[in-house]
Amino acid sequence: MEQLKVEASLTRSKTEVWLIGQLQDVLPANVLLTTSDVLKVFCYHHHTEKKTVSESAKLTSYQILELWDKARIPTTYDTHVIEKLKSVFEEYQLIKKNKGRASDAHRLREKNFEEKSRKLFDIAHQEAAQLIKIHEDRVFLEDQRSTRQMKMSDIDKQPSKKEDRAGERKQKDEDRKMREEHRKNASAQSSITQIPDSSNSESEENIEEQQQHKDKDYEIDIPLYYKKQLCYAVDVEESSELDIATKKPRILQDMMSPSDVASALDRINLSDRKFTILAAAIAQASGQSLDDAALSRSTVH
């Protein structure tokens, strides 16, 4: 019996690492890992399985992140976890290299590292406190950073029930919104089929309004002076044919002779040529023959 104890002691001493303890590949399942736990797993991959530093860091990071995911605590990026693992291992290697020194500075460095190894290997997201939605998860993270008395199984059951209820409520809300959307679509489709002619009548009214606007765009704004002359021409047209024959040349001549015609043309920026065309159209509209009137650009004074 004593021989077995001695052999077991020798075996443990061979697998025990200075300042770290016994190497292990199985992680605690109900707590977040300390720096010491992380180094035990890292060194197991590196020394026992003969993995490189990068490979050991990557394998260890997978195991660490799996635990943090189980605890529902947001973490930093995978690459940051790997770099942090390498940094801790390099720090340990430097202290181990000088372990034979008896200086006060080296002893203080060893003491600080031992204290650090007993604390949480913290890979939480920098805004984890705001990102964590469940209060119990936030309390668990604070405990693991300090006294480390809580276990993951102690907080796992109640939050899961809350999550189930929240999921059920969310699903019910989505179903209700979907039914409401279908009802609205059906109502809108029914309204369209019941009043098919309204859109056509509205479109016809729009076309008429557009045509009216278009016609207005082509209307010519005739000055008041010429409107009076047109009215006078209409009155003359209603008189006897003899009066029309004798007065028509005078009407057109009266329109073009007054001295204020030229000044009016200047004010509205109407050229003599355009006014001559306008006067001819007015004369024809009033029933006057252009042969009886001396109509040319020179008649505009």
C-alpha positions as semicolon CSV with decimal commas, in nm:
position;residue;x (nm);y (nm);z (nm)
1;M;0,000;0,000;0,000
2;E;0,276;0,240;0,090
3;Q;0,457;0,150;-0,231
4;L;0,149;0,250;-0,431
5;K;0,136;0,582;-0,248
6;V;0,499;0,645;-0,328
7;E;0,450;0,563;-0,695
8;A;0,146;0,791;-0,712
9;S;0,344;1,067;-0,546
10;L;0,626;1,027;-0,796
11;T;0,379;1,036;-1,085
12;R;0,220;1,357;-0,956
13;S;0,560;1,517;-0,909
14;K;0,649;1,442;-1,269
15;T;0,327;1,605;-1,398
16;E;0,334;1,896;-1,158
17;V;0,458;2,230;-1,290
18;W;0,622;2,496;-1,079
19;L;0,379;2,769;-0,965
20;I;0,100;2,604;-1,163
21;G;0,041;2,263;-1,009
22;Q;-0,096;1,947;-1,168
23;L;-0,166;1,968;-1,539
24;Q;-0,518;1,883;-1,650
25;D;-0,721;1,856;-1,965
26;V;-1,064;1,846;-1,800
27;L;-1,197;2,185;-1,698
28;P;-1,433;2,268;-1,411
29;A;-1,788;2,265;-1,547
30;N;-1,965;2,501;-1,306
31;V;-1,727;2,799;-1,264
32;L;-1,530;3,032;-1,486
33;L;-1,159;2,953;-1,504
34;T;-0,886;3,126;-1,307
35;T;-0,551;3,209;-1,464
36;S;-0,406;2,904;-1,288
37;D;-0,675;2,677;-1,440
38;V;-0,603;2,819;-1,783
39;L;-0,227;2,759;-1,751
40;K;-0,286;2,399;-1,637
41;V;-0,485;2,327;-1,952
42;F;-0,245;2,523;-2,173
43;C;0,062;2,342;-2,038
44;Y;-0,114;2,007;-2,074
45;H;-0,151;2,069;-2,448
46;H;0,197;2,218;-2,475
47;H;0,402;1,976;-2,259
48;T;0,204;1,652;-2,254
49;E;0,059;1,657;-2,605
50;K;0,364;1,838;-2,747
51;K;0,162;2,108;-2,919
52;T;0,315;2,437;-3,025
53;V;0,243;2,753;-2,828
54;S;-0,001;2,876;-3,093
55;E;-0,181;2,542;-3,115
56;S;-0,202;2,511;-2,736
57;A;-0,338;2,866;-2,707
58;K;-0,600;2,799;-2,973
59;L;-0,718;2,470;-2,817
60;T;-0,734;2,625;-2,471
61;S;-0,927;2,927;-2,599
62;Y;-1,196;2,697;-2,742
63;Q;-1,247;2,535;-2,403
64;I;-1,257;2,869;-2,221
65;L;-1,507;3,027;-2,460
66;E;-1,734;2,724;-2,433
67;L;-1,764;2,779;-2,058
68;W;-1,834;3,151;-2,098
69;D;-2,101;3,076;-2,358
70;K;-2,263;2,835;-2,115
71;A;-2,272;3,115;-1,855
72;R;-2,435;3,347;-2,115
73;I;-2,172;3,617;-2,064
74;P;-2,055;3,819;-2,369
75;T;-1,684;3,779;-2,439
76;T;-1,414;3,955;-2,634
77;Y;-1,295;3,832;-2,975
78;D;-1,136;3,488;-3,012
79;T;-0,810;3,640;-3,132
80;H;-0,790;3,856;-2,819
81;V;-0,836;3,548;-2,600
82;I;-0,551;3,369;-2,780
83;E;-0,320;3,670;-2,748
84;K;-0,398;3,701;-2,379
85;L;-0,315;3,332;-2,328
86;K;0,020;3,373;-2,500
87;S;0,098;3,683;-2,294
88;V;0,029;3,503;-1,964
89;F;0,242;3,206;-2,069
90;E;0,533;3,434;-2,169
91;E;0,511;3,607;-1,832
92;Y;0,520;3,269;-1,658
93;Q;0,819;3,155;-1,866
94;L;1,014;3,468;-1,770
95;I;0,951;3,415;-1,398
96;K;1,033;3,045;-1,423
97;K;1,361;3,124;-1,600
98;N;1,479;3,330;-1,301
99;K;1,331;3,114;-1,024
100;G;1,675;3,048;-0,873
101;R;1,728;3,413;-0,792
102;A;1,685;3,520;-0,431
103;S;1,647;3,893;-0,491
104;D;1,357;4,076;-0,334
105;A;1,240;4,200;-0,672
106;H;1,214;3,846;-0,810
107;R;1,033;3,717;-0,501
108;L;0,785;4,003;-0,531
109;R;0,732;3,917;-0,897
110;E;0,660;3,553;-0,807
111;K;0,419;3,657;-0,534
112;N;0,228;3,888;-0,766
113;F;0,203;3,616;-1,028
114;E;0,068;3,365;-0,775
115;E;-0,199;3,614;-0,668
116;K;-0,287;3,679;-1,029
117;S;-0,315;3,306;-1,102
118;R;-0,586;3,269;-0,835
119;K;-0,804;3,536;-0,997
120;L;-1,044;3,505;-1,288
121;F;-0,897;3,479;-1,635
122;D;-1,128;3,759;-1,747
123;I;-1,228;3,762;-2,115
124;A;-1,559;3,943;-2,070
125;H;-1,665;4,201;-2,326
126;Q;-1,577;4,554;-2,216
127;E;-1,949;4,640;-2,213
128;A;-2,065;4,310;-2,066
129;A;-2,253;4,479;-1,783
130;Q;-2,476;4,656;-2,036
131;L;-2,505;4,361;-2,275
132;I;-2,610;4,103;-2,014
133;K;-2,991;4,097;-2,002
134;I;-3,046;3,858;-1,708
135;H;-2,970;3,997;-1,364
136;E;-2,852;3,662;-1,225
137;D;-2,588;3,633;-1,499
138;R;-2,456;3,977;-1,410
139;V;-2,437;3,880;-1,042
140;F;-2,254;3,558;-1,132
141;L;-1,988;3,748;-1,328
142;E;-1,932;3,986;-1,037
143;D;-1,897;3,690;-0,800
144;Q;-1,643;3,516;-1,024
145;R;-1,437;3,833;-1,029
146;S;-1,431;3,855;-0,648
147;T;-1,518;3,584;-0,393
148;R;-1,594;3,303;-0,642
149;Q;-1,853;3,135;-0,422
150;M;-2,130;3,085;-0,679
151;K;-2,161;2,785;-0,906
152;M;-2,308;2,787;-1,252
153;S;-2,569;2,525;-1,160
154;D;-2,703;2,757;-0,889
155;I;-2,808;3,023;-1,139
156;D;-2,881;2,812;-1,447
157;K;-3,232;2,680;-1,382
158;Q;-3,428;2,994;-1,300
159;P;-3,296;3,206;-1,590
160;S;-3,373;2,926;-1,835
161;K;-3,739;2,934;-1,727
162;K;-3,743;3,308;-1,780
163;E;-3,593;3,264;-2,123
164;D;-3,859;3,007;-2,211
165;R;-4,138;3,242;-2,105
166;A;-3,979;3,530;-2,294
167;G;-3,952;3,312;-2,605
168;E;-4,318;3,213;-2,579
169;R;-4,426;3,576;-2,545
170;K;-4,216;3,675;-2,844
171;Q;-4,365;3,395;-3,057
172;K;-4,719;3,495;-2,959
173;D;-4,649;3,857;-3,051
174;E;-4,513;3,754;-3,390
175;D;-4,819;3,534;-3,457
176;R;-5,053;3,816;-3,359
177;K;-4,873;4,063;-3,587
178;M;-4,888;3,815;-3,875
179;R;-5,264;3,762;-3,833
180;E;-5,319;4,138;-3,819
181;E;-5,116;4,186;-4,136
182;H;-5,316;3,919;-4,320
183;R;-5,641;4,082;-4,207
184;K;-5,531;4,424;-4,335
185;N;-5,424;4,281;-4,671
186;A;-5,757;4,099;-4,712
187;S;-5,952;4,414;-4,626
188;A;-5,752;4,623;-4,872
189;Q;-5,802;4,366;-5,150
190;S;-6,178;4,360;-5,084
191;S;-6,199;4,740;-5,108
192;I;-6,020;4,738;-5,443
193;T;-6,256;4,480;-5,597
194;Q;-6,572;4,658;-5,473
195;I;-6,499;4,999;-5,632
196;P;-6,325;4,934;-5,963
197;D;-6,473;5,240;-6,143
198;S;-6,364;5,502;-5,894
199;S;-6,004;5,493;-6,005
200;N;-6,109;5,519;-6,370
201;S;-6,335;5,819;-6,305
202;E;-6,063;5,986;-6,104
203;S;-5,812;5,926;-6,381
204;E;-6,052;6,074;-6,639
205;E;-6,103;6,381;-6,421
206;N;-5,727;6,417;-6,389
207;I;-5,688;6,398;-6,766
208;E;-5,954;6,668;-6,816
209;E;-5,788;6,893;-6,559
210;Q;-5,450;6,844;-6,726
211;Q;-5,603;6,929;-7,065
212;Q;-5,758;7,244;-6,920
213;H;-5,425;7,349;-6,774
214;K;-5,261;7,276;-7,107
215;D;-5,517;7,489;-7,292
216;K;-5,462;7,774;-7,049
217;D;-5,091;7,761;-7,122
218;Y;-5,162;7,847;-7,487
219;E;-5,398;8,139;-7,416
220;I;-5,266;8,481;-7,525
221;D;-5,304;8,766;-7,279
222;I;-5,429;9,052;-7,506
223;P;-5,382;9,406;-7,368
224;L;-5,696;9,592;-7,259
225;Y;-5,662;9,848;-7,538
226;Y;-5,690;9,578;-7,808
227;K;-5,976;9,405;-7,627
228;K;-6,172;9,730;-7,651
229;Q;-6,095;9,751;-8,020
230;L;-6,217;9,391;-8,068
231;C;-6,543;9,471;-7,890
232;Y;-6,585;9,773;-8,109
233;A;-6,523;9,558;-8,418
234;V;-6,795;9,312;-8,309
235;D;-7,041;9,596;-8,264
236;V;-6,964;9,724;-8,611
237;E;-7,016;9,373;-8,755
238;E;-7,373;9,373;-8,629
239;S;-7,452;9,690;-8,827
240;S;-7,558;9,697;-9,190
241;E;-7,340;9,561;-9,466
242;L;-7,292;9,910;-9,603
243;D;-7,168;10,040;-9,272
244;I;-6,937;9,740;-9,239
245;A;-6,790;9,801;-9,583
246;T;-6,727;10,166;-9,516
247;K;-6,604;10,135;-9,153
248;K;-6,390;9,822;-9,156
249;P;-6,084;9,992;-9,307
250;R;-6,122;10,271;-9,056
251;I;-6,147;10,022;-8,766
252;L;-5,822;9,853;-8,856
253;Q;-5,660;10,185;-8,929
254;D;-5,781;10,317;-8,591
255;M;-5,618;10,020;-8,419
256;M;-5,282;10,085;-8,577
257;S;-5,272;10,464;-8,609
258;P;-5,289;10,600;-8,251
259;S;-4,956;10,722;-8,122
260;D;-4,985;10,520;-7,801
261;V;-4,981;10,192;-7,999
262;A;-4,608;10,215;-8,055
263;S;-4,540;10,290;-7,691
264;A;-4,766;10,001;-7,587
265;L;-4,574;9,769;-7,816
266;D;-4,252;9,881;-7,652
267;R;-4,389;9,819;-7,304
268;I;-4,497;9,462;-7,380
269;N;-4,188;9,402;-7,594
270;L;-4,394;9,309;-7,904
271;S;-4,225;9,367;-8,236
272;D;-4,389;9,544;-8,531
273;R;-4,389;9,223;-8,729
274;K;-4,569;9,026;-8,458
275;F;-4,822;9,304;-8,407
276;T;-4,892;9,314;-8,783
277;I;-4,967;8,940;-8,773
278;L;-5,193;8,991;-8,471
279;A;-5,377;9,282;-8,636
280;A;-5,437;9,074;-8,949
281;A;-5,584;8,792;-8,742
282;I;-5,811;9,038;-8,560
283;A;-5,926;9,191;-8,890
284;Q;-6,009;8,850;-9,038
285;A;-6,192;8,745;-8,720
286;S;-6,407;9,060;-8,743
287;G;-6,499;8,985;-9,104
288;Q;-6,284;9,252;-9,264
289;S;-6,108;9,184;-9,590
290;L;-5,738;9,247;-9,584
291;D;-5,764;9,387;-9,938
292;D;-5,952;9,688;-9,801
293;A;-5,688;9,774;-9,541
294;A;-5,339;9,909;-9,582
295;L;-5,171;9,652;-9,356
296;S;-4,793;9,652;-9,330
297;R;-4,516;9,711;-9,077
298;S;-4,495;10,073;-9,197
299;T;-4,854;10,143;-9,085
300;V;-4,754;10,094;-8,720
301;H;-4,651;10,437;-8,588
